[in-house]
Amino acid sequence: MSSGNPAPDQATGEAVASCPECGALHIDGLTCWEQLGAILAWEWQDPALQAQHFLTVASYNLQHPAQFTDAALAGLRALFVEHLEQGTGIAEVRRRVGSLAEGSRRVLKPERERRPVLRRWRLTVADVYQAGDSAGAAQRVRDWAESVREELSE
């Protein structure tokens, strides 16, 4: 992710960089992609957070659609909503996600075709990361996922 356009910090007035696609503010000098990496690393010591892995990755990817093909996004979105609304189990979700990328099917667009468009979301990965505070992250991921689901249906 590129650094995006700096926006003024409400408290200090200093420029703060944000993601050009999801609008997440950079925290501790970390881009939204790097914040996602930190959250994924926390999973190793937090079984409750690890259980939310699909929601973490799916929420992030749905907020960063420029890199994915339309078919891949449609499949991910359908599985995401089905998991949240109907409780489709993770084993079934994994099986079906794997089938989205079988054989010669592509899920990523070639880099030259990616055109990020800024969309401001109520919650982003930065709301889960919260300046490196892993306590309560599993609940924040669930809240983030519900927010993404609601905004996708608006």
Backbone hydrogen bonds in HBPLUS format (Angstrom, degrees):
<---DONOR---> <-ACCEPTOR-->    atom                        ^
c    i                          cat <-CA-CA->   ^        H-A-AA   ^      H-
h    n   atom  resd res      DA  || num        DHA   H-A  angle D-A-AA Bond
n    s   type  num  typ     dist DA aas  dist angle  dist       angle   num
A0007-ALA N   A0016-VAL O   2.68 MM   9  5.09 160.2  1.72 139.6 141.0     1
A0016-VAL N   A0007-ALA O   2.58 MM   9  5.09 150.6  1.66 139.5 149.5     2
A0009-ASP N   A0014-GLU O   2.68 MM   5  5.34 151.2  1.76 147.8 156.7     3
A0013-GLY N   A0009-ASP O   2.80 MM   4  4.77 144.9  1.92 131.0 140.1     4
A0026-HIS N   A0017-ALA O   2.85 MM   9  5.61 164.0  1.88 153.4 149.1     5
A0019-CYS N   A0024-ALA O   2.87 MM   5  5.29 150.4  1.95 139.8 148.5     6
A0023-GLY N   A0019-CYS O   3.05 MM   4  4.66 135.5  2.26 116.4 127.4     7
A0119-ARG N   A0021-GLU O   3.03 MM  98  6.07 149.0  2.13 137.2 142.7     8
A0027-ILE N   A0030-LEU O   3.14 MM   3  5.22 138.4  2.32 140.3 143.3     9
A0030-LEU N   A0027-ILE O   2.74 MM   3  5.22 163.7  1.77 120.2 126.0    10
A0035-GLN N   A0031-THR O   2.89 MM   4  6.18 149.9  1.98 149.6 158.8    11
A0036-LEU N   A0032-CYS O   2.91 MM   4  6.17 154.0  1.98 146.3 153.0    12
A0037-GLY N   A0033-TRP O   3.06 MM   4  6.40 154.7  2.13 142.6 149.0    13
A0038-ALA N   A0034-GLU O   3.04 MM   4  6.35 150.5  2.13 143.4 150.5    14
A0039-ILE N   A0035-GLN O   3.00 MM   4  6.32 159.1  2.04 152.0 157.3    15
A0040-LEU N   A0036-LEU O   2.90 MM   4  6.19 161.2  1.93 156.9 162.2    16
A0041-ALA N   A0037-GLY O   2.99 MM   4  6.20 146.3  2.10 140.9 150.2    17
A0042-TRP N   A0038-ALA O   3.01 MM   4  6.36 143.3  2.15 144.1 154.0    18
A0042-TRP N   A0039-ILE O   3.09 MM   3  5.07 121.3  2.45  93.7 108.5    19
A0043-GLU N   A0040-LEU O   3.19 MM   3  5.32 138.1  2.37  98.0 109.1    20
A0044-TRP N   A0041-ALA O   3.26 MM   3  5.96 154.6  2.33 116.8 121.5    21
A0045-GLN N   A0042-TRP O   2.98 MM   3  5.74 152.9  2.05 123.3 129.8    22
A0046-ASP N   A0043-GLU O   3.25 MM   3  4.96 157.7  2.31  97.8 104.5    23
A0049-LEU N   A0046-ASP O   3.04 MM   3  5.31 120.2  2.41 105.0 119.3    24
A0050-GLN N   A0046-ASP O   2.86 MM   4  6.16 161.3  1.89 156.9 163.3    25
A0051-ALA N   A0047-PRO O   2.98 MM   4  6.12 145.0  2.11 141.1 148.9    26
A0052-GLN N   A0049-LEU O   2.86 MM   3  5.20 151.0  1.94 109.6 119.2    27
A0053-HIS N   A0050-GLN O   3.12 MM   3  5.21 160.5  2.16 115.6 115.2    28
A0055-LEU N   A0052-GLN O   2.96 MM   3  5.35 111.3  2.45 108.6 124.6    29
A0056-THR N   A0052-GLN O   2.93 MM   4  6.21 155.1  2.00 157.6 165.8    30
A0057-VAL N   A0053-HIS O   3.00 MM   4  6.25 173.0  2.01 164.8 163.6    31
A0058-ALA N   A0054-PHE O   2.79 MM   4  5.80 164.6  1.81 154.6 160.0    32
A0059-SER N   A0055-LEU O   2.90 MM   4  5.71 159.1  1.95 137.3 143.9    33
A0060-TYR N   A0056-THR O   3.16 MM   4  6.30 164.0  2.19 144.8 149.4    34
A0061-ASN N   A0057-VAL O   2.90 MM   4  6.09 169.7  1.91 153.2 156.4    35
A0062-LEU N   A0058-ALA O   2.83 MM   4  5.95 159.3  1.88 153.0 158.4    36
A0063-GLN N   A0059-SER O   3.12 MM   4  6.28 137.2  2.31 139.8 150.3    37
A0063-GLN N   A0060-TYR O   3.09 MM   3  5.23 130.7  2.34  98.5 112.0    38
A0064-HIS N   A0061-ASN O   3.04 MM   3  4.92 153.4  2.12  98.6 107.0    39
A0068-PHE N   A0065-PRO O   3.04 MM   3  5.55 158.1  2.09 120.0 126.5    40
A0109-LYS N   A0067-GLN O   2.75 MM  42  5.49 161.0  1.79 136.8 143.1    41
A0069-THR N   A0107-VAL O   2.92 MM  38  5.45 152.7  1.99 131.5 136.4    42
A0073-LEU N   A0069-THR O   3.01 MM   4  6.27 164.3  2.04 155.0 159.1    43
A0074-ALA N   A0070-ASP O   2.93 MM   4  6.11 160.6  1.97 150.1 155.7    44
A0075-GLY N   A0071-ALA O   3.00 MM   4  6.19 161.8  2.04 149.4 154.1    45
A0076-LEU N   A0072-ALA O   2.93 MM   4  6.11 162.7  1.96 150.9 155.8    46
A0077-ARG N   A0073-LEU O   2.82 MM   4  5.91 166.0  1.84 152.4 156.8    47
A0078-ALA N   A0074-ALA O   3.01 MM   4  6.13 162.5  2.05 145.9 150.7    48
A0079-LEU N   A0075-GLY O   3.05 MM   4  6.26 163.5  2.08 148.8 153.1    49
A0080-PHE N   A0076-LEU O   2.86 MM   4  5.96 161.5  1.89 154.4 160.1    50
A0081-VAL N   A0077-ARG O   2.96 MM   4  6.14 171.5  1.97 156.8 158.0    51
A0082-GLU N   A0078-ALA O   2.92 MM   4  6.01 161.3  1.96 146.0 152.3    52
A0083-HIS N   A0079-LEU O   2.83 MM   4  5.94 159.3  1.88 148.9 154.3    53
A0084-LEU N   A0080-PHE O   3.04 MM   4  6.29 162.6  2.07 149.0 153.6    54
A0085-GLU N   A0081-VAL O   2.76 MM   4  5.83 167.9  1.77 159.1 162.9    55
A0086-GLN N   A0082-GLU O   2.77 MM   4  5.25 153.8  1.84 137.3 145.6    56
A0087-GLY N   A0083-HIS O   3.04 MM   4  4.64 129.8  2.30 114.2 121.7    57
A0093-VAL N   A0089-GLY O   2.94 MM   4  6.25 156.7  2.00 149.6 157.3    58
A0094-ARG N   A0090-ILE O   2.80 MM   4  6.00 167.0  1.82 156.9 159.0    59
A0095-ARG N   A0091-ALA O   3.05 MM   4  6.25 157.5  2.10 142.0 148.3    60
A0096-ARG N   A0092-GLU O   2.96 MM   4  6.17 163.5  1.99 151.5 155.5    61
A0097-VAL N   A0093-VAL O   2.78 MM   4  5.98 155.0  1.84 154.8 162.6    62
A0098-GLY N   A0094-ARG O   2.96 MM   4  6.07 160.0  2.00 147.3 152.4    63
A0099-SER N   A0095-ARG O   3.18 MM   4  6.49 141.3  2.34 137.3 147.4    64
A0100-LEU N   A0097-VAL O   3.04 MM   3  5.19 138.2  2.22 100.0 112.1    65
A0101-ALA N   A0098-GLY O   3.26 MM   3  5.63 149.3  2.36 104.8 112.8    66
A0105-ARG N   A0102-GLU O   3.04 MM   3  5.80 158.5  2.09 147.6 148.1    67
A0113-GLU N   A0110-PRO O   2.88 MM   3  5.53 155.6  1.94 122.4 130.2    68
A0114-ARG N   A0111-GLU O   3.20 MM   3  5.41 164.0  2.23 110.4 115.3    69
A0127-ASP N   A0124-THR O   2.93 MM   3  5.46 141.4  2.08 112.8 122.8    70
A0128-VAL N   A0125-VAL O   3.03 MM   3  5.14 134.8  2.24  99.7 112.4    71
A0129-TYR N   A0125-VAL O   2.86 MM   4  6.14 164.1  1.88 156.9 161.8    72
A0130-GLN N   A0126-ALA O   3.02 MM   4  5.93 166.2  2.04 143.3 146.6    73
A0132-GLY N   A0129-TYR O   3.00 MM   3  5.51 123.0  2.33 115.3 129.6    74
A0133-ASP N   A0129-TYR O   3.25 MM   4  6.41 132.1  2.50 155.7 168.1    75
A0133-ASP N   A0130-GLN O   3.22 MM   3  5.59 147.9  2.33 110.6 119.1    76
A0137-ALA N   A0134-SER O   3.09 MM   3  5.27 157.7  2.14 134.7 130.3    77
A0140-ARG N   A0136-GLY O   3.17 MM   4  6.47 156.7  2.23 149.2 156.4    78
A0141-VAL N   A0137-ALA O   2.85 MM   4  6.11 148.7  1.95 152.2 160.1    79
A0142-ARG N   A0138-ALA O   3.11 MM   4  6.44 159.5  2.16 145.8 150.8    80
A0143-ASP N   A0139-GLN O   2.92 MM   4  6.18 158.7  1.97 150.0 156.0    81
A0144-TRP N   A0140-ARG O   2.86 MM   4  6.01 157.3  1.91 144.5 151.0    82
A0145-ALA N   A0141-VAL O   2.84 MM   4  6.08 166.1  1.86 156.7 159.7    83
A0146-GLU N   A0142-ARG O   3.00 MM   4  6.22 161.2  2.03 149.0 153.7    84
A0147-SER N   A0143-ASP O   2.97 MM   4  6.17 155.0  2.04 146.7 153.9    85
A0148-VAL N   A0144-TRP O   2.88 MM   4  6.20 158.2  1.93 155.1 161.1    86
A0149-ARG N   A0145-ALA O   2.89 MM   4  6.13 165.4  1.91 152.9 156.8    87
A0150-GLU N   A0146-GLU O   2.93 MM   4  6.15 164.4  1.96 149.7 153.6    88
A0151-GLU N   A0147-SER O   2.93 MM   4  6.16 163.3  1.96 151.2 155.8    89
A0152-LEU N   A0148-VAL O   2.87 MM   4  6.04 148.7  1.97 152.6 161.1    90
A0153-SER N   A0149-ARG O   3.28 MM   4  6.51 136.6  2.48 141.7 151.9    91
A0153-SER N   A0150-GLU O   3.17 MM   3  5.37 135.0  2.39  98.5 110.4    92
A0154-GLU N   A0151-GLU O   3.29 MM   3  5.15 155.0  2.35  96.3 103.7    93
